[in-house]
Amino acid sequence: RRWSSSDSVISSDSVGESPPPTAYRVVLLGASGVGKTAFASIFAGAADSMDSDECELCGDEVFEKEVEVDGEAATVTLIDTWDSELDDDSVQDCPMQSGDAYLLLYSITDRASFLRASELRITLRQFRPAEQTPIILVGNKCDLVRRREVSSSEGRACAAVFDCKFIETSTAMQHNVWEAFHGIVRQLRLRRDSKEA
Ligand code: GDP
C-alpha cells in the first residue's frame, strides 16, 4: 500500500474478532462548481458515520473514514481534487494516478461540466486500464429541475459508452450521495473478489 495513515485508524479502534476493514482511495473528479466539495463534506460529516473520531482531516482535501457497506466495514480515503491540477503534467503523484476508484461528477445544470466529465474520463483511461478501475459518472444537482441542461438519459448513455455506472445525486437534498459512495465500495469489492477467485 502506498499510504499508511489508515492503518493507525484501524489499529486504534479495531475490535478483536472482526477482520480489518479493507481500505480504498476514492478520487472525486469534475469541473469546478459541480459539487465536489459538497460531496466531500457530506462524506466527512455524515450523520450516519459510525464515530466522528473515525473521520480524519488528513490534509487539505483528503478525508478518511470507516464506512459500513452491506454489513462489511471499509476504510475510504476520499480525495477532493481541483480541476485545474488535473491538467498539470508536472504533478507526479496526481490524483488521476493514485485512485483505486473515481467518482466523476458533473452538474445536470451545466452542459460544459458534462463535456468536461467526458474529457476527464478519456484522460483517466490513459492512466487506468478501462475494465480494472471502478468509475461512477455522477450527475449532481438533480434538485435543480428547472435549470436542467443534461437529461438523465444522456447521462446514462454517456456512462454506457464509458463503461461505467451512472447515478444522479443532489448534495443539497442529500439525495443518493451515500448511494454513490456505497456503490463505489461495492464495485471495488467485486473487483477484489474477482481477482481473488
Ligand atoms: P466544487 O467546485 O466542485 O467543489 O463545487 P462546490 O461543492 O463548491 O459547489 C459549488 C456550488 O454548487 C456551491 O454553491 C454549492 O452549494 C452548490 N451545490 C453543490 N451541490 C449542489 C446540489 O446538489 N444542489 C444545489 N442546488 N446546489 C449544489
Boltz pocket constraint, residues with backbone or C-beta under 6 A from the ligand:
constraints:
  - pocket:
      binder: B
      contacts: [[A, 30], [A, 31], [A, 32], [A, 33], [A, 34], [A, 35], [A, 36], [A, 37], [A, 38], [A, 39], [A, 81], [A, 140], [A, 141], [A, 142], [A, 143], [A, 144], [A, 169], [A, 170], [A, 171], [A, 172], [A, 173]]
      max_distance: 6.0
